[in-house]
């Protein structure tokens, strides 16, 4: 298989799986934060999510999923037996980059250090979800590459 084909497969799979993960996490957060009145809290939830910082975070997550998916596919094509290592590496990168973004936005917006906010439950949830997302992503990329090579 040509590396460009692998890049296309990896970018597509990375983007789609990250998009699904964002939708699932956002729905989960909506249900948790809604309490008893889902319809009323939906309006407040959507207005909070329309914040430019959240939108930039989502764009960052989707962009890096596409870019890292392309890189992961080439690595998996070259070393298919190392796909777990590739997944862990990109999961950590997918966690660290938004964490730096959140830290910088918090520092610029609030004017103080965000070190106390780093190891809070949402941040840990982001780490766990990135590991799950990249476990699924690299496995799916490996399956697609094997399927394309079998043609």
C-alpha positions in Angstrom: 0.0 0.0 0.0 1.2 3.5 -0.8 1.8 5.8 2.2 -0.6 8.4 0.8 -3.4 5.9 0.8 -2.6 5.1 4.4 -2.6 8.8 5.3 -6.0 9.2 3.7 -7.4 6.3 5.7 -5.8 7.4 8.9 -7.0 11.0 8.6 -10.5 10.0 7.9 -10.7 7.4 10.7 -9.1 9.7 13.2 -11.4 12.6 12.4 -14.6 10.5 12.4 -13.8 8.6 15.7 -12.8 11.9 17.4 -16.1 13.5 16.2 -18.1 10.6 17.6 -16.2 10.9 20.9 -16.9 14.6 21.2 -20.6 14.1 20.5 -20.8 11.3 23.1 -18.9 13.2 25.8 -20.9 16.4 25.1 -24.2 14.4 25.4 -22.9 12.8 28.6 -22.0 16.1 30.1 -25.4 17.5 29.1 -27.2 14.7 30.9 -25.1 15.1 34.0 -25.4 18.9 34.2 -29.1 19.0 33.3 -30.4 17.5 36.5 -34.1 17.3 36.4 -35.0 19.9 33.7 -33.3 18.8 30.5 -35.1 21.2 28.1 -34.4 24.3 30.2 -30.8 23.4 30.8 -30.2 22.5 27.1 -30.5 26.2 26.3 -27.9 27.2 28.9 -25.6 24.3 27.9 -25.7 25.3 24.2 -25.0 28.9 25.0 -22.0 27.9 27.1 -20.7 25.6 24.3 -21.0 28.5 21.8 -18.1 30.2 23.6 -15.2 30.8 21.2 -12.8 29.0 23.5 -14.8 25.8 23.4 -15.2 26.0 19.7 -11.5 26.5 19.2 -10.9 23.5 21.5 -13.2 21.3 19.4 -11.4 22.5 16.2 -8.1 21.7 17.9 -9.3 18.2 18.8 -10.7 17.5 15.4 -7.6 18.9 13.6 -5.1 17.0 15.6 -7.2 13.8 15.3 -7.0 14.2 11.5 -3.3 15.1 11.5 -2.3 12.4 14.1 -4.5 9.9 12.3 -2.5 10.4 9.1 0.8 10.0 11.0 -0.4 7.0 12.9 -1.5 5.3 9.7 2.0 5.7 8.2 3.6 4.3 11.4 1.2 1.4 11.4 1.8 0.7 7.8 5.6 0.6 8.5 5.3 -1.4 11.8 1.9 -3.1 12.1 3.0 -5.0 15.2 3.7 -1.7 17.0 0.1 -0.3 16.7 -0.5 -0.3 20.5 2.6 1.8 21.1 1.5 4.1 18.3 -1.9 4.5 19.9 -0.5 5.3 23.4 1.9 7.8 21.9 -0.8 9.7 20.0 -3.2 9.4 23.0 -0.7 11.2 25.2 -0.2 13.8 22.6 -3.9 14.2 22.1 -4.1 14.8 25.9 -1.1 17.1 26.3 -1.9 19.5 23.5 -5.4 20.4 24.6 -4.2 20.6 28.2 -1.6 23.2 27.2 -4.3 25.1 25.3 -6.7 25.0 28.3 -3.9 26.1 30.6 -3.0 29.0 28.3 -6.7 30.1 27.8 -7.3 29.9 31.6 -4.1 31.9 32.3 -4.9 34.6 29.7 -8.6 34.8 30.4 -8.4 34.6 34.2 -5.0 36.1 34.7 -3.8 33.5 37.1 -2.2 30.1 37.2 -4.4 27.1 36.3 -2.2 24.5 38.1 -5.0 23.7 40.5 -7.4 23.0 37.6 -5.1 20.6 35.8 -5.8 17.3 37.7 -9.5 17.9 38.2 -12.0 15.2 37.1 -12.7 16.8 33.6 -9.0 16.7 32.8 -8.6 13.1 33.9 -11.8 12.2 31.9 -10.1 13.8 28.9 -7.0 11.7 29.4 -9.1 8.5 29.7 -11.2 9.3 26.7 -8.2 10.1 24.6 -6.7 6.7 25.4 -10.0 5.0 24.5 -10.4 7.0 21.3 -6.8 6.2 20.2 -7.2 2.6 21.1 -10.2 2.4 18.8 -8.6 4.6 16.1 -5.3 2.6 15.7 -7.2 -0.7 15.8 -9.5 0.6 13.1 -6.6 2.0 11.0 -4.8 -1.4 11.3 -8.0 -3.2 10.1 -8.5 -0.8 7.2 -4.8 -1.1 6.1 -5.0 -4.9 6.2 -8.3 -4.8 4.2 -6.8 -2.5 1.6 -3.6 -4.6 1.3 -5.7 -7.7 0.8 -7.5 -6.3 -2.2 
